[in-house]
């Protein structure tokens, strides 16, 4: 049973790499990391929300990779 789950997970990760989904998510994280400190209201509580979004995006990538 666990072998089938691993096979399915590796297939999904390979498909995500083939469709360049992981690269798009990583690019989004990079853009957010660079652009957000340049926003005018960055110090007004925005940083916690941005860190949440970046954490979710990295969690998505980790889940697709299977870490």
C-alpha positions as a printed NumPy array, in Angstrom:
array([[  0.   ,   0.   ,   0.   ],
       [  2.771,   2.451,   0.918],
       [  4.564,   1.642,  -2.313],
       [  1.537,   2.739,  -4.319],
       [  1.329,   5.995,  -2.384],
       [  5.021,   6.659,  -3.003],
       [  4.604,   5.842,  -6.679],
       [  1.658,   8.242,  -6.957],
       [  3.527,  10.989,  -5.08 ],
       [  6.582,  10.665,  -7.284],
       [  4.381,  10.733, -10.368],
       [  2.676,  13.93 ,  -9.182],
       [  6.04 ,  15.55 ,  -8.402],
       [  7.397,  14.59 , -11.826],
       [  4.283,  15.989, -13.503],
       [  4.578,  19.226, -11.521],
       [  8.194,  19.576, -12.618],
       [  7.266,  18.819, -16.208],
       [  4.514,  21.444, -16.177],
       [  6.874,  23.893, -14.447],
       [  4.459,  24.435, -11.537],
       [  7.229,  24.265,  -8.952],
       [  9.294,  26.797, -10.834],
       [  6.314,  29.161, -10.96 ],
       [  5.736,  28.868,  -7.21 ],
       [  9.441,  29.415,  -6.501],
       [  9.419,  32.461,  -8.793],
       [  6.384,  33.816,  -6.923],
       [  8.183,  33.407,  -3.591],
       [ 11.226,  35.185,  -4.975],
       [  9.192,  38.083,  -6.368],
       [  7.288,  38.486,  -3.103],
       [ 10.499,  38.379,  -1.099],
       [ 12.037,  41.147,  -3.196],
       [  8.973,  43.336,  -3.79 ],
       [  7.36 ,  43.411,  -0.355],
       [ 10.096,  45.325,   1.496],
       [  9.738,  48.046,  -1.157],
       [  6.057,  48.611,  -0.324],
       [  5.281,  51.833,   1.546],
       [  3.308,  50.183,   4.361],
       [  5.723,  47.334,   4.909],
       [  6.261,  48.025,   8.607],
       [  2.545,  48.34 ,   9.404],
       [  1.816,  44.666,  10.065],
       [  2.283,  43.59 ,   6.475],
       [  5.378,  41.525,   7.151],
       [  3.524,  38.852,   9.165],
       [  1.008,  38.379,   6.349],
       [  3.766,  38.154,   3.761],
       [  5.647,  35.592,   5.809],
       [  2.444,  33.531,   6.032],
       [  2.017,  33.623,   2.244],
       [  5.66 ,  32.715,   1.635],
       [  5.429,  29.899,   4.189],
       [  2.335,  28.507,   2.491],
       [  4.016,  28.667,  -0.916],
       [  7.103,  26.879,   0.375],
       [  4.89 ,  24.309,   2.09 ],
       [  3.133,  23.73 ,  -1.218],
       [  6.45 ,  23.15 ,  -2.953],
       [  7.615,  20.823,  -0.175],
       [  4.36 ,  18.863,  -0.356],
       [  4.71 ,  18.422,  -4.104],
       [  8.306,  17.326,  -3.791],
       [  7.385,  14.944,  -1.005],
       [  9.687,  16.191,   1.739]])
